[in-house]
Amino acid sequence: MTEWRIDSLLIGELYLPHGGAIQRDPVHVWLARDGTRNVLIDSGMAEIEHITKRLKVKGWGGGHAKLTELLAGEGLTPADIDHVVLTHGHFDHAENLDLFPDACVVIQRDELSHAADPVPSQRVFYWQSTIGNLVARRRPGQIRTLDGDAELFDGFRVLKVPSHTPGMQVPLIRTSKGIVAIASDLGDHYRYWFPADARATDYPQRSLSDAFITGNIRSESERDWQAAMRRVQLASDIVVPAHDFRIPKKIPEEWFAIPESTEGDLAHVPPDMSSF
């Protein structure tokens, strides 16, 4: 029975306008290894300079150089990556694919269709650089399109969970301590998964003790999204949100369902803007 280990790699941050202030969004990719395969979950964002020019959003990191540096820190080069599993196709999750011309990119067929013709509110999140790279890839070696849940490898499967996007998929990965769900933007902060728990949020809501908070960027209904989160929670032992600062960095060495407290949640801590 194969057991995996997973490293959460911080590729950069985005500083997003939010309620008259700035919300800091860390952007992660994940490296999953079983001793034979090196699988990258999401490929991260482009260079922050490019994002700032295009979206007027500041931050740091991103791009080929940062991702290559992160892989080097794990003793790997981009050529060592066998597969890239995309949770969805938004620009902060699916750029830099040209670093991996020989890897097989795994994506839901519905996500590929949505990238070409998204709901209007998501047009800004799908970039031609990502779409062009995906379309140019050749089966079976460079791309694999899925139609629903699938087991990719022993101990590594994906659930298709339409919510944030029609082709959203969440990897479920077996480790020595249990099943990890790389939840991505299905619930990108712990407060969305545990809205009534004071360890997850400074503003716990008892009325949501049996439910979740869903995001504003969506292609499906709130009921569909709630059902998707419930499905992932029931299928896993812990969830790892995409844009929370407190996620475990090395799994299973670090293992928790909920952080001990909100300390370390830097989302609303003002970033140092002195260099901008």
C-alpha positions as CSV (number, residue, x, y, z in Angstrom):
1,M,0.0,0.0,0.0
2,T,1.6,3.2,-1.2
3,E,2.1,6.1,1.2
4,W,2.9,9.6,0.1
5,R,4.6,12.6,1.6
6,I,3.6,16.1,0.7
7,D,5.5,19.5,0.9
8,S,3.6,22.8,0.8
9,L,5.7,25.2,-1.2
10,L,5.0,29.0,-0.9
11,I,5.6,30.5,-4.4
12,G,4.5,34.0,-3.5
13,E,1.8,36.3,-2.2
14,L,-0.9,38.5,-3.7
15,Y,-2.1,41.7,-1.9
16,L,-5.8,41.9,-2.7
17,P,-8.1,44.9,-2.1
18,H,-10.6,43.7,0.5
19,G,-13.2,45.8,2.4
20,G,-11.1,49.0,2.1
21,A,-7.9,47.3,3.3
22,I,-5.5,44.7,1.9
23,Q,-5.9,41.0,2.2
24,R,-2.7,39.0,1.9
25,D,-3.2,35.8,-0.1
26,P,-0.3,33.3,0.1
27,V,0.0,31.2,-3.1
28,H,1.1,27.6,-2.7
29,V,1.9,24.6,-4.8
30,W,2.3,21.1,-3.4
31,L,4.9,18.5,-4.1
32,A,3.7,14.9,-3.5
33,R,6.2,12.0,-3.6
34,D,5.9,8.3,-3.1
35,G,9.5,7.3,-3.6
36,T,9.0,6.7,-7.3
37,R,6.8,9.6,-8.6
38,N,7.2,13.3,-8.2
39,V,3.8,14.9,-8.6
40,L,3.2,18.7,-8.5
41,I,-0.3,19.8,-7.5
42,D,-0.9,23.2,-9.2
43,S,1.9,25.1,-10.9
44,G,1.4,28.5,-9.2
45,M,1.3,32.1,-10.4
46,A,3.3,34.1,-12.9
47,E,5.9,36.6,-11.9
48,I,4.4,39.3,-9.7
49,E,5.6,42.0,-12.1
50,H,3.4,40.4,-14.8
51,I,0.4,40.1,-12.5
52,T,0.8,43.7,-11.3
53,K,0.9,45.0,-14.9
54,R,-2.1,43.0,-15.9
55,L,-4.4,43.2,-12.8
56,K,-2.9,46.1,-10.8
57,V,-2.4,43.7,-7.9
58,K,0.9,43.8,-5.9
59,G,2.7,41.1,-4.0
60,W,5.9,39.1,-4.4
61,G,7.3,36.0,-6.0
62,G,5.9,33.8,-8.7
63,G,7.2,32.7,-12.0
64,H,9.7,30.2,-13.3
65,A,12.6,31.4,-11.2
66,K,10.8,31.0,-7.9
67,L,9.2,27.7,-8.8
68,T,12.6,26.3,-9.9
69,E,14.1,27.6,-6.7
70,L,11.5,25.8,-4.6
71,L,12.0,22.5,-6.4
72,A,15.8,22.8,-6.1
73,G,15.2,23.1,-2.3
74,E,13.6,19.7,-2.5
75,G,16.5,18.3,-4.6
76,L,14.6,18.3,-7.8
77,T,14.5,20.1,-11.2
78,P,11.5,20.8,-13.3
79,A,12.5,17.8,-15.5
80,D,12.0,15.5,-12.4
81,I,8.3,16.3,-12.2
82,D,6.2,13.4,-13.7
83,H,2.7,14.8,-13.5
84,V,1.1,18.2,-12.8
85,V,-2.4,17.9,-11.3
86,L,-4.3,21.1,-11.7
87,T,-7.0,21.7,-9.2
88,H,-8.4,24.3,-11.6
89,G,-7.2,26.7,-14.3
90,H,-7.1,30.1,-12.6
91,F,-3.9,32.2,-13.1
92,D,-2.6,31.7,-9.5
93,H,-2.9,27.9,-9.8
94,A,-2.1,27.0,-13.4
95,E,0.7,29.3,-14.7
96,N,4.3,28.1,-15.4
97,L,3.2,25.0,-17.2
98,D,5.9,25.6,-19.8
99,L,8.5,24.6,-17.2
100,F,7.2,21.1,-17.5
101,P,7.0,20.2,-21.2
102,D,7.5,16.4,-20.6
103,A,5.2,16.1,-17.6
104,C,1.6,14.9,-18.0
105,V,-0.9,17.6,-16.9
106,V,-4.1,16.2,-15.4
107,I,-7.2,18.4,-15.6
108,Q,-10.9,17.8,-15.7
109,R,-12.4,18.1,-19.2
110,D,-15.1,20.5,-17.9
111,E,-12.3,22.7,-16.6
112,L,-10.6,22.9,-19.9
113,S,-14.0,23.8,-21.5
114,H,-14.6,26.4,-18.9
115,A,-11.2,27.9,-19.4
116,A,-12.0,28.6,-23.0
117,D,-15.5,29.9,-22.3
118,P,-15.8,30.8,-18.5
119,V,-18.7,32.4,-16.8
120,P,-18.3,36.2,-17.3
121,S,-17.1,36.9,-13.8
122,Q,-14.2,34.5,-14.2
123,R,-12.9,35.7,-17.5
124,V,-10.1,37.6,-15.9
125,F,-8.8,34.5,-14.0
126,Y,-8.2,32.3,-17.1
127,W,-5.1,33.5,-18.9
128,Q,-4.3,32.7,-22.5
129,S,-0.8,31.6,-21.5
130,T,-2.4,28.7,-19.5
131,I,-5.0,27.9,-22.1
132,G,-2.5,27.9,-24.9
133,N,-0.2,25.6,-23.1
134,L,-2.9,23.1,-22.3
135,V,-4.3,23.1,-25.8
136,A,-0.9,22.5,-27.3
137,R,-0.2,19.4,-25.2
138,R,-0.5,16.0,-26.9
139,R,-2.1,12.9,-25.5
140,P,-1.3,10.6,-23.8
141,G,2.1,11.8,-22.6
142,Q,1.6,15.5,-22.0
143,I,-2.1,15.8,-20.9
144,R,-4.8,13.7,-19.4
145,T,-8.4,15.0,-19.3
146,L,-10.7,13.4,-16.7
147,D,-14.5,13.1,-16.6
148,G,-15.1,12.9,-12.9
149,D,-13.5,11.1,-10.0
150,A,-10.4,9.1,-10.8
151,E,-7.6,7.1,-9.2
152,L,-4.4,8.4,-10.7
153,F,-1.9,6.3,-8.7
154,D,-2.0,3.9,-5.8
155,G,-2.9,6.1,-2.8
156,F,-3.6,9.2,-5.0
157,R,-7.1,9.9,-6.3
158,V,-9.0,13.1,-7.3
159,L,-12.6,14.0,-6.6
160,K,-14.4,16.2,-9.1
161,V,-16.3,18.9,-7.1
162,P,-18.0,21.6,-9.2
163,S,-18.1,24.7,-7.0
164,H,-15.5,27.4,-7.5
165,T,-15.3,26.3,-11.1
166,P,-17.1,23.5,-13.1
167,G,-14.0,21.3,-13.3
168,M,-12.7,21.9,-9.8
169,Q,-10.9,18.7,-8.5
170,V,-9.4,17.9,-5.1
171,P,-6.6,15.4,-4.7
172,L,-7.0,12.9,-1.9
173,I,-3.6,11.5,-1.0
174,R,-2.8,8.6,1.4
175,T,0.0,9.2,4.0
176,S,1.2,7.2,6.9
177,K,-1.2,9.2,9.2
178,G,-4.3,9.3,7.0
179,I,-5.9,10.9,3.9
180,V,-5.0,14.5,3.0
181,A,-7.3,16.6,0.8
182,I,-5.5,19.3,-1.1
183,A,-8.6,21.5,-1.0
184,S,-7.3,24.4,-3.1
185,D,-10.0,27.0,-3.5
186,L,-12.9,24.7,-2.6
187,G,-12.3,26.3,0.8
188,D,-9.2,28.4,0.6
189,H,-8.9,29.3,4.3
190,Y,-9.6,27.3,7.4
191,R,-12.3,29.6,8.5
192,Y,-14.4,28.4,5.5
193,W,-14.1,24.8,6.7
194,F,-14.6,25.5,10.4
195,P,-16.6,28.7,10.6
196,A,-17.8,28.0,14.2
197,D,-14.4,27.2,15.6
198,A,-12.4,29.9,17.4
199,R,-9.2,28.2,16.4
200,A,-10.0,28.8,12.7
201,T,-11.4,32.3,12.8
202,D,-11.6,35.3,15.1
203,Y,-15.3,35.6,14.4
204,P,-16.8,32.2,15.0
205,Q,-20.4,31.8,13.9
206,R,-22.4,29.2,16.0
207,S,-25.1,29.2,13.4
208,L,-22.7,27.5,11.0
209,S,-21.5,24.7,13.3
210,D,-22.9,22.1,10.9
211,A,-22.0,23.9,7.6
212,F,-19.3,25.7,5.7
213,I,-18.7,29.2,4.3
214,T,-18.6,29.2,0.5
215,G,-16.6,31.6,-1.7
216,N,-17.9,34.5,-3.8
217,I,-16.1,33.4,-6.9
218,R,-18.2,30.5,-8.1
219,S,-19.7,28.8,-11.1
220,E,-22.2,26.7,-9.2
221,S,-24.9,27.3,-6.5
222,E,-24.2,27.6,-2.8
223,R,-25.9,24.3,-2.2
224,D,-23.7,22.6,-4.8
225,W,-20.6,24.1,-3.1
226,Q,-21.8,23.0,0.4
227,A,-22.3,19.5,-0.9
228,A,-18.8,19.5,-2.5
229,M,-17.1,20.6,0.8
230,R,-19.1,17.9,2.7
231,R,-18.0,15.3,0.3
232,V,-14.3,16.2,0.5
233,Q,-14.5,16.4,4.3
234,L,-16.1,12.9,4.6
235,A,-13.5,11.4,2.3
236,S,-10.4,12.8,4.1
237,D,-8.8,13.1,7.5
238,I,-7.5,16.6,7.1
239,V,-8.0,19.4,4.5
240,V,-5.2,21.8,3.3
241,P,-6.6,25.1,2.1
242,A,-4.8,26.9,-0.7
243,H,-4.5,30.5,0.7
244,D,-4.1,30.1,4.4
245,F,-0.7,30.9,6.0
246,R,-1.1,28.2,8.7
247,I,-1.2,25.1,6.5
248,P,1.2,22.2,7.4
249,K,4.4,22.6,5.5
250,K,5.5,19.0,5.6
251,I,3.0,16.2,5.7
252,P,2.7,13.8,7.5
253,E,5.4,15.2,9.9
254,E,3.1,18.1,10.5
255,W,-0.5,16.8,11.0
256,F,-3.6,18.7,12.2
257,A,-7.1,19.2,11.0
258,I,-7.4,22.7,12.5
259,P,-4.6,25.1,13.5
260,E,-4.1,25.6,17.3
261,S,-5.2,29.2,17.1
262,T,-5.6,32.1,14.7
263,E,-2.1,33.2,15.5
264,G,-0.1,33.1,12.3
265,D,-3.1,33.9,10.2
266,L,-1.6,36.9,8.4
267,A,-4.4,37.5,5.9
268,H,-5.3,40.8,7.4
269,V,-1.9,41.8,8.7
270,P,-0.8,44.8,6.6
271,P,2.1,43.8,4.3
272,D,5.3,45.9,4.1
273,M,4.6,48.2,1.2
274,S,7.7,50.3,1.7
275,S,9.4,48.8,-1.4
276,F,6.5,49.5,-3.7
